Every structure is written in structure tokens, then in C-alpha cells.
Amino acid sequence: MSEQVRVLTLGDMGAHEQAALRARFDLVAAADAAAVGRDDTVRGIVTRGRTRIDAALMDRLPGLETIATISVGYDSIDVGETVRRGIVVSHTPDVLNDEMADFTVGLLLATLRRLPAAERHLRAGRWRNGAEFPYSPSLRGRTIGIAGLGRIGGVIARRLEAFDVPIAYFARSPRAASPHAYHDSLLSLATACDTLIVVLPGGAATRHAINADILAALGPDGVLINVARGSVVDEPALIAALQRGDILGAGLDVFADEPRVPDALLALEQVVLLPHVGTATHHTRGRMGQLAIDNVIAWFDGRDVLTPIPECAGLPSRRPPARP
């Protein structure tokens, strides 16, 4: 592989990713797409997945061949445009399934048992001063609905089986291997459960899929857990439902306009709010970063990328010839 292959990184990269990419490529870095000017020599992009990659950026990089995102979701990339231009996009599925499932169960328990609020109660000295923390809701007696039984959703379901609670799910089609009840619509699922875990992909097709009707169907004991994308939930509708008591609580790791979290959410005691940290461990982020690096190296070694997004299936090959 020629040392002259130029690769652009978008967003902050870890030290390992920077070192590994710099060892193989002529690396240039930018904080975001707006900082990238025209460059005919950039042939690859590695991105954290939150920076928008649109047609305007692709126009400024006419030599672009491949994009590797260090994430499972790729809704920040204009995939229709990459397919039209023959640019191959890869992502990092599977290596984060266990981490996300563990995290989701933790967020569910923290939300139901109000663990952050209980810690604040202790730290403020209220327990020491004789104030018992109020009883919390429980996982007991609940029915869990999983919106999106894909790779991550399936692992979440397996984790929850150990809790001996009924589980149901929504997906585009029934999963033959799943023993759980299938629902062919989100409204049907929300009506059948009181705890809804959202693991749907982002993008236009799922924008505000969790809306006022879905929240109303969950009922006053309802709890929403969102570890997918902020765009999947109608955030104003969720805030209104929480303020009115239409649902009991929510645990959110993602938001509509990150990192800006609405003040109305911050003011609510019945929600657990986290700064998009579902996969933020050294172990899993390291594996994600390495897979993205491996995808870029494979491409410029003249091989297929290891984990292309589904939309790239059948895309005419633009692989360069293998280089020494």
C-alpha cells in the first residue's frame, strides 16, 4: 500500500486510532465537516459517526472512495449519495452488542429503582439527617417491550430473560429464533407492555417513531428507555408526557440535539439522563476503532471492507489494485 494514500479523520480520535492510521496513511484531521476545504487527494474518511457527511462534503473531496464510521448507526452519512457515487461505507456492528446490552439493563434498573436520585439523597445528607428515601418502582410485575430486535436488541432480550419478566418485541418481521411475543407495530407493542426499550436505527424512516400516541399507550406506569438515536423519540412529546404524569419515567442516553439537553428534561426528577455513553468503555471503543481501521486498511489493500453497511451490497467495486 502506498504511503501517499491520504485519509481524513473527522471528530476526535483516540490515541490508538490516530497512531494506527498514521502508521499506514498520510493522515489529516478535522474537527468537523465545516473545517474541511477542497482536497482532491483525500481517498478515505474515518469518522466517529456524529459528524454529518453530506453531498457538499463529498463534492469537496472528489477522490473519496470509502468512509469508515466508528459506530453501528450511520444516519449522519448521506448514504443515498454515497451509493450514487460508488463510495463504500463501513460501520462497526457486533463488537459492541454485549456492552450495549449490559448498559441498557443497567440504565433500565437505574431508572426504575431511581438509583441516581437515591445517591443524590445520600450525598446531600438527607439520609444522615433521618429522611428515608422514598420507595421506588420495581421491575417485578412488568412487561418489557423491545422496539427493534436486531443484533443489539436480541442480546438485550437474552439479558432480560434472566430477570423472569415477560418480553415482547417489534421488528420489521418476526424473528424465528426468538421465543418472545412479536408485534407488527410499535403501537401494538406499547399497548402490550409498560416498559419500552428503544433500539431502532436512526434516520428518516424512524424519526419520531416514539410519539405521543406510543407514550400514551404505555400508560401512567410506563417507562421509556432510549439507547438508539435521539431522533427516534419525539422529544417535546416525551417531555409533555413526563410533566403531565402520562408516563412514570424515562432513561435516556441519546437526545435530539446532542450535546444540548433541554432544560425541561434536566428539571425532571423521574428521568435518568446520560451523555451518550452506552459504548464508552476502553474495551469496546477500542474494538470499534480497530474494526474501522481494519476496514480502511482492507480497502486500500485491494480487498473488500470487512463490515460494509447493507446499502453497499452489490455496489460496483472501485477497489484500487493492491500495492506493495
C-alpha positions, 0 to 999 in steps of 0.5 A, a space after each residue: 500500500 502506498 504511503 501517499 494514500 491520504 485519509 481524513 479523520 473527522 471528530 476526535 480520535 483516540 490515541 490508538 486510532 490516530 497512531 494506527 492510521 498514521 502508521 499506514 496513511 498520510 493522515 489529516 484531521 478535522 474537527 468537523 465537516 465545516 473545517 474541511 476545504 477542497 482536497 482532491 487527494 483525500 481517498 478515505 474518511 474515518 469518522 466517529 459517526 456524529 459528524 454529518 457527511 453530506 453531498 457538499 462534503 463529498 463534492 469537496 473531496 472528489 477522490 473519496 472512495 470509502 468512509 469508515 464510521 466508528 459506530 453501528 448507526 450511520 444516519 449522519 452519512 448521506 448514504 443515498 449519495 454515497 451509493 450514487 457515487 460508488 463510495 463504500 461505507 463501513 460501520 462497526 456492528 457486533 463488537 459492541 452488542 454485549 456492552 450495549 446490552 449490559 448498559 441498557 439493563 443497567 440504565 433500565 434498573 437505574 431508572 426504575 429503582 431511581 438509583 441516581 436520585 437515591 445517591 443524590 439523597 445520600 450525598 446531600 445528607 438527607 439520609 444522615 439527617 433521618 429522611 428515608 428515601 422514598 420507595 421506588 418502582 420495581 421491575 417485578 410485575 412488568 412487561 418489557 417491550 423491545 422496539 427493534 430486535 436486531 443484533 443489539 436488541 436480541 442480546 438485550 432480550 437474552 439479558 432480560 430473560 434472566 430477570 423472569 419478566 415477560 418480553 415482547 418485541 417489534 421488528 420489521 418481521 418476526 424473528 424465528 429464533 426468538 421465543 418472545 411475543 412479536 408485534 407488527 407495530 410499535 403501537 401494538 407493542 406499547 399497548 402490550 407492555 409498560 416498559 419500552 426499550 428503544 433500539 431502532 436505527 436512526 434516520 428518516 424512516 424512524 424519526 419520531 417513531 416514539 410519539 405521543 400516541 406510543 407514550 400514551 399507550 404505555 400508560 401512567 406506569 410506563 417507562 421509556 428507555 432510549 439507547 438508539 438515536 435521539 431522533 427516534 423519540 419525539 422529544 417535546 412529546 416525551 417531555 409533555 408526557 413526563 410533566 403531565 404524569 402520562 408516563 412514570 419515567 424515562 432513561 435516556 442516553 441519546 437526545 435530539 440535539 446532542 450535546 444540548 439537553 433541554 432544560 425541561 428534561 434536566 428539571 425532571 426528577 423521574 428521568 435518568 439522563 446520560 451523555 451518550 455513553 452506552 459504548 464508552 468503555 476502553 474495551 469496546 471503543 477500542 474494538 470499534 476503532 480497530 474494526 474501522 481501521 481494519 476496514 480502511 486498511 482492507 480497502 486500500 489493500 485491494 480487498 473488500 471492507 470487512 463490515 460494509 453497511 447493507 446499502 453497499 451490497 452489490 455496489 460496483 467495486 472501485 477497489 484500487 489494485 493492491 500495492 506493495 
